[in-house]
Amino acid sequence: MMTDDPLGGLRGPPAPEPGFEPQREERQRRRIPATPTTVLLLAVLGAGFAAQGYLGKEGELLASFQLGSLMPAAVLQGDWYRLGSYAFLHGGLAHLLVNAWALWALMRPIEAALGPVAALGIFSGTAIGGGAASLGWNLLRGNPLQSAVGASGGIFGLFGAHCAIYLRVRPYLPPEARAQAARPLLYNLLINLALAVGAGAGGLPLDNAAHAGGFLSGMAFGAIASVPRLLPARRWHRSATVFFTLCAFALASMEGVAVAGAVRLQPRTLHAEGAQTVVPWYVVELIPGVADTADYQFQVQLRRSADFPHRTESRTIDLGSHPWEERRAIDSDGVRYIELAEPQTGLLVSVACLRDPCAEDRRDALAQEVASHARTTGPP
């Protein structure tokens, strides 16, 4: 959350005209020009949340994954667009409203001072930077299935840009203006620290890696941005504008790929030693032969073996061109799962429930779908 107009005090008042009223002059000084890019971005965030609600009938996590939530395992499988598309999704109405208000407070003065290209480029580039930081952090911690959504990476990037711009213009400001410009930045910092501590104490999910990545990249972006009427032009400003434009196009492209993928869902491939199969779009490979569903409900395993554990029941079903033996078993932890074995090739597909209560009908249907596409690719 942010206080309004963090760049307050950076723009000097216009020269007074004859008969100009002091109150009107003060209002004119504080008025931020029209910022259509900020409004458009807010509309896109609202559209993304509406799409989540429309698709959420099958589950909130699956809807977010379908629309492009950030999940490291999926990124490693080739879904690189998720490094940016996650920023247009949110984990609930409160999450959306907080981020929308913060975006309104931070992006409007940036757009007014730097222009729409720089403002959108800073948000876009820092959202991607925050996504990359979140990806790296979760991979280092061994959380490849950690899902992330929200525009806060880009919002922290805008805040970082504010801080960098303040540090650049500070030497040119009189003492009173310095204090006026620094005060809102300090308030914003304290508010966000309080939110982080409160969310952590309440057990709420908070992607601090994305926040840190967005803030640091925002500082870098703010250090190279052109600030008309406040700072002299530099030779790199034109290159910075081109860079911001490319960042905006990159984020737009990522979101476009996410939308296209949500409309036309593509199956994935699960590889194992000597075997492979086709799995639904929401099944993400963790390691060779092992995959989890994006809603954390089931784990799918594929392997080739002739040695199967004790079964409580067995029957033969026809899948594809070969009969499969369907067996149900219980592991040492009491988890009930289904196994499908193809005796001729030694293919084995198992699907286990990761949560209680177990949706056995859905589990069994998933196992049969995976087994029907399984094939050998070499010796086991």
C-alpha positions in Angstrom: 0.0 0.0 0.0 1.2 3.5 -0.8 0.5 7.1 0.1 -0.6 9.3 -2.8 1.8 11.3 -4.9 5.2 10.0 -3.7 6.8 12.5 -6.0 5.1 15.4 -4.3 7.4 18.3 -3.9 9.4 17.5 -7.0 7.5 19.7 -9.4 7.8 23.4 -8.7 4.7 25.6 -8.9 4.1 27.5 -12.2 4.7 31.2 -12.3 1.7 33.0 -10.9 -0.4 34.9 -13.3 -2.0 38.3 -12.5 -5.0 37.8 -10.3 -4.2 34.2 -9.7 -5.6 33.0 -6.4 -3.2 31.3 -3.9 -5.7 28.5 -3.3 -6.2 27.9 -7.0 -2.4 28.0 -7.5 -1.9 25.3 -4.8 -4.6 23.1 -6.3 -3.0 23.5 -9.7 0.4 22.6 -8.4 -0.9 19.4 -6.8 -3.1 18.3 -9.7 -1.7 15.3 -11.6 -2.4 15.4 -15.4 -4.6 12.8 -17.0 -2.9 9.4 -16.9 -4.8 7.1 -19.4 -2.1 4.4 -19.3 -2.6 3.9 -15.6 -6.4 3.7 -16.1 -5.9 1.2 -18.9 -3.6 -1.0 -16.8 -6.1 -1.0 -14.0 -8.8 -2.1 -16.5 -6.6 -5.0 -17.6 -6.1 -6.1 -14.0 -9.9 -6.0 -13.5 -10.4 -8.1 -16.7 -7.9 -10.6 -15.5 -9.7 -11.0 -12.2 -13.0 -11.3 -14.0 -11.6 -14.1 -16.1 -10.4 -15.9 -12.9 -13.9 -15.7 -11.5 -15.4 -17.1 -14.7 -13.0 -20.0 -14.9 -12.9 -20.6 -11.2 -15.9 -22.9 -11.2 -13.4 -25.9 -11.5 -11.2 -24.5 -8.8 -9.4 -21.2 -8.1 -5.9 -22.7 -8.4 -6.6 -24.3 -11.7 -8.2 -21.1 -13.0 -5.1 -19.1 -12.1 -2.8 -21.7 -13.6 -4.8 -21.8 -16.8 -4.5 -18.0 -17.1 -0.8 -17.8 -16.4 0.1 -17.9 -12.7 3.8 -18.2 -11.9 4.9 -21.7 -11.1 8.6 -22.6 -11.3 8.0 -26.2 -12.5 5.8 -25.0 -15.4 8.4 -22.3 -16.3 11.1 -24.9 -16.5 8.9 -26.9 -18.8 8.8 -24.0 -21.3 6.1 -21.7 -19.9 8.4 -18.7 -19.8 5.4 -16.3 -20.4 4.5 -17.0 -16.7 7.3 -14.7 -15.7 5.1 -11.8 -16.6 1.5 -13.0 -17.0 1.2 -13.7 -13.2 1.1 -9.9 -12.6 -2.4 -9.7 -14.2 -3.9 -12.2 -11.7 -4.8 -11.9 -8.1 -5.6 -14.2 -5.1 -8.9 -12.6 -4.2 -10.9 -9.3 -4.3 -9.0 -7.8 -1.3 -5.7 -8.6 -3.0 -6.8 -6.9 -6.2 -8.2 -3.8 -4.5 -5.0 -3.3 -2.4 -2.8 -3.6 -5.5 -5.1 -1.5 -7.6 -5.0 1.4 -5.1 -1.2 1.1 -4.8 -0.9 1.1 -8.6 -3.1 4.2 -8.8 -1.1 6.0 -6.2 2.3 5.2 -7.6 1.9 5.0 -11.4 0.0 8.2 -11.9 2.8 10.5 -10.8 5.3 8.5 -12.7 3.3 8.7 -15.8 2.7 12.4 -15.3 6.4 13.1 -14.7 8.1 10.6 -17.1 5.4 9.9 -19.7 3.3 6.9 -20.5 6.1 4.9 -22.2 8.4 5.1 -19.3 5.7 4.4 -16.7 4.4 1.3 -18.5 7.9 0.2 -19.3 9.0 0.5 -15.6 5.9 -1.5 -14.4 6.4 -4.1 -17.1 10.1 -4.6 -16.7 9.9 -4.7 -12.9 7.0 -7.1 -12.9 9.1 -9.5 -15.0 12.1 -8.8 -12.7 10.0 -9.7 -9.7 8.8 -12.8 -11.4 12.4 -13.9 -12.2 13.4 -13.2 -8.5 10.4 -15.3 -7.3 11.3 -18.1 -9.7 14.9 -18.2 -8.6 14.1 -18.0 -4.9 11.6 -20.8 -5.0 13.9 -23.1 -7.0 16.7 -22.4 -4.5 14.3 -23.4 -1.6 13.1 -26.5 -3.5 9.5 -25.2 -4.0 9.0 -25.9 -7.7 5.2 -26.0 -7.3 4.9 -22.7 -5.4 2.3 -20.6 -7.2 2.4 -16.8 -7.3 0.0 -14.1 -8.6 -0.3 -10.4 -8.2 0.9 -7.1 -9.6 2.9 -6.2 -6.5 6.2 -7.0 -8.2 5.6 -4.2 -10.7 4.1 -2.0 -7.9 7.3 -2.4 -5.8 9.2 -1.6 -9.0 7.3 1.7 -9.4 8.1 2.5 -5.7 11.8 1.7 -6.4 11.7 4.0 -9.4 10.3 6.8 -7.2 13.2 6.3 -4.7 15.8 6.4 -7.4 14.3 9.5 -9.0 14.2 11.2 -5.6 17.9 10.5 -5.1 18.7 11.9 -8.5 16.8 15.1 -8.1 17.6 15.6 -4.4 20.8 17.7 -5.0 18.7 20.2 -7.1 16.0 20.7 -4.4 15.9 23.3 -1.7 15.8 21.8 1.9 12.1 22.3 2.2 11.3 20.5 -1.0 13.7 17.7 -0.1 11.7 17.0 3.1 8.4 17.3 1.3 9.5 14.7 -1.3 11.1 12.3 1.1 8.2 12.2 3.6 5.8 10.2 1.4 8.6 7.8 0.5 9.3 7.1 4.1 5.6 6.6 4.8 5.3 4.1 1.9 8.3 2.2 3.2 6.8 1.9 6.7 3.4 0.9 5.5 4.8 -1.9 3.4 7.1 -3.1 6.2 4.0 -3.2 8.4 2.0 -5.1 5.8 4.9 -7.6 5.4 5.2 -8.2 9.1 1.4 -8.5 9.5 1.0 -10.9 6.7 3.8 -13.1 7.9 2.4 -13.1 11.5 -1.1 -14.0 10.1 0.2 -16.8 8.0 -0.8 -15.1 4.7 1.2 -15.8 1.6 3.6 -13.0 0.7 6.1 -13.3 -2.2 8.9 -11.1 -0.7 11.2 -12.4 -3.4 9.0 -10.8 -6.1 8.7 -7.6 -4.1 12.5 -7.4 -3.6 13.2 -8.2 -7.3 10.7 -5.6 -8.4 12.0 -2.9 -6.0 15.7 -3.4 -7.0 14.9 -3.5 -10.7 12.8 -0.4 -10.2 15.7 1.4 -8.6 17.8 0.5 -11.7 15.1 1.7 -14.1 14.6 4.9 -12.2 18.3 5.6 -12.3 18.3 5.6 -16.1 14.9 7.2 -16.8 14.6 10.6 -18.4 12.9 13.1 -16.1 11.9 16.1 -18.2 11.9 19.5 -16.6 13.7 18.2 -13.5 17.0 16.8 -14.7 19.2 17.5 -17.7 19.1 15.2 -20.7 21.7 12.5 -20.8 23.0 10.5 -23.8 21.5 7.2 -22.6 18.0 8.6 -22.2 17.0 7.7 -25.7 18.3 4.1 -25.2 16.4 3.9 -21.9 13.2 4.9 -23.7 13.7 2.2 -26.3 14.4 -0.3 -23.4 11.2 0.7 -21.6 9.3 0.2 -24.8 10.7 -3.3 -25.3 9.8 -4.1 -21.7 6.2 -3.0 -22.3 6.0 -5.1 -25.5 7.6 -8.1 -23.6 5.0 -8.0 -20.9 2.1 -7.6 -23.4 3.5 -10.5 -25.4 3.7 -12.7 -22.3 0.1 -11.9 -21.4 -1.0 -12.5 -25.0 0.6 -16.0 -25.0 -1.1 -16.7 -21.6 -4.5 -15.7 -23.0 -4.0 -17.8 -26.1 -2.9 -20.8 -24.0 -6.0 -20.4 -21.7 -8.3 -20.4 -24.7 -6.6 -23.4 -26.4 -5.3 -25.7 -23.7 -2.3 -27.8 -24.7 -1.4 -31.2 -23.1 2.0 -31.8 -21.6 4.5 -34.6 -21.9 5.7 -36.7 -18.9 9.0 -38.4 -19.5 10.4 -41.4 -17.6 13.2 -43.8 -18.2 12.2 -45.9 -21.2 8.7 -44.4 -21.3 6.6 -41.3 -21.9 3.0 -40.3 -21.9 0.7 -37.3 -22.6 -0.8 -35.7 -19.5 -3.5 -32.9 -19.2 -2.5 -29.2 -19.3 -2.7 -28.9 -15.5 -0.2 -31.7 -14.7 3.3 -30.4 -14.3 6.5 -32.6 -14.3 8.7 -32.3 -11.2 11.3 -34.9 -12.0 11.4 -37.5 -14.7 8.5 -39.8 -14.2 6.8 -37.7 -11.5 4.3 -34.9 -11.9 1.8 -33.1 -9.7 -1.5 -31.4 -10.6 -1.5 -27.6 -10.4 -4.2 -27.6 -7.7 -2.0 -29.9 -5.5 -4.7 -32.6 -5.5 -2.9 -35.5 -7.2 0.5 -36.9 -8.0 1.1 -38.9 -11.2 3.9 -41.4 -11.6 5.1 -43.2 -14.8 7.7 -45.9 -14.9 8.5 -49.3 -16.4 8.8 -52.2 -14.0 7.6 -55.8 -13.5 7.7 -55.6 -9.7 4.5 -54.2 -8.2 3.6 -53.8 -4.5 0.8 -55.7 -2.7 -2.7 -54.8 -4.1 -6.0 -54.9 -2.4 -8.0 -55.5 -5.6 -7.4 -56.0 -9.3 -9.3 -56.0 -12.6 -8.6 -55.8 -16.3 -9.6 -52.8 -18.4 -9.1 -52.0 -22.1 -7.1 -48.8 -22.8 -5.9 -48.2 -26.3 -4.6 -51.4 -28.0 -3.6 -53.3 -24.9 -5.4 -54.5 -21.7 -4.3 -53.0 -18.5 -4.5 -54.3 -15.0 -6.1 -51.9 -12.6 -5.0 -52.3 -9.0 -5.6 -50.2 -5.9 -3.1 -50.0 -3.1 -2.2 -48.2 0.1 1.3 -47.0 0.8 3.1 -47.0 4.1 1.7 -43.5 5.0 -1.9 -44.7 4.4 -2.3 -42.9 1.1 -4.7 -44.7 -1.2 -3.7 -44.7 -4.9 -4.6 -46.4 -8.1 -2.1 -48.3 -10.3 -2.5 -49.3 -13.9 -0.1 -51.9 -15.2 0.4 -53.0 -18.8 2.0 -56.5 -18.5 3.3 -56.8 -22.0 5.5 -53.7 -21.8 6.0 -53.3 -18.0 4.4 -49.8 -18.1 3.1 -48.6 -14.8 1.0 -45.5 -14.2 0.0 -44.6 -10.6 -2.1 -41.6 -9.4 -2.2 -40.8 -5.7 -4.3 -38.4 -3.8 -2.3 -35.6 -2.0 -5.3 -34.2 -0.1 -8.2 -35.5 1.9 -11.0 -36.1 1.1 -9.8 -37.8 -2.0 -11.8 -37.2 -5.2 -11.5 -40.9 -6.3 -13.6 -40.5 -9.5 -11.4 -37.7 -10.7 -8.2 -39.6 -9.7 -9.3 -42.7 -11.5 -10.2 -40.8 -14.7 -6.8 -39.1 -14.6 -5.0 -42.4 -14.3 -6.9 -43.9 -17.2 -6.2 -40.8 -19.4 -2.5 -40.9 -18.6 -2.3 -44.7 -19.2 -4.1 -44.5 -22.5 -1.3 -42.3 -23.9 1.6 -44.1 -22.3 4.2 -45.8 -24.6 7.7 -47.2 -24.4 10.7 -45.3 -25.7 13.5 -47.7 -24.9 14.6 -50.3 -22.4 13.5 -49.8 -18.8 
